[in-house]
């Protein structure tokens, strides 16, 4: 088993923040945040305004970003930001 250094964790967190900020900009949203559910290897990204879009519109915008994604999650979900 590989031990991860503090630098590894910081780089991982920075990659997540870049991903979330990229998606926020793609959806022209003011706010976005993420949470990782480690035991499920799942990433949930909440983005303001997604509730105004259809699933097809969300997929159309997000798919090119996910195609460039170099992170290994079993599940990535985009959901409307809850206040």
Residue pairs with C-beta under 8 A, 6 or more apart in sequence:
15 70
15 71
16 34
16 36
16 43
16 71
19 34
19 45
19 65
19 69
19 71
20 32
20 33
20 34
20 45
21 32
22 65
23 32
23 45
23 47
23 62
23 65
23 78
24 30
24 31
24 32
24 47
24 48
26 61
26 62
26 65
27 47
27 48
27 49
27 50
27 53
27 61
28 49
29 47
29 48
29 49
29 50
29 81
30 48
31 47
31 48
31 81
32 45
32 46
32 47
32 48
32 81
33 45
33 46
33 81
34 43
34 44
34 45
34 46
35 43
35 44
35 46
36 42
36 43
36 44
37 43
37 44
40 74
40 75
41 72
41 73
41 74
41 75
42 73
42 74
42 75
42 76
42 77
43 71
43 73
43 75
43 76
43 77
44 76
44 77
44 79
45 76
45 77
45 78
45 79
46 79
46 80
46 81
46 82
47 78
47 79
47 80
47 81
48 80
48 81
49 80
49 81
50 58
50 78
50 79
50 80
50 81
51 80
53 61
58 78
62 78
66 76
69 76
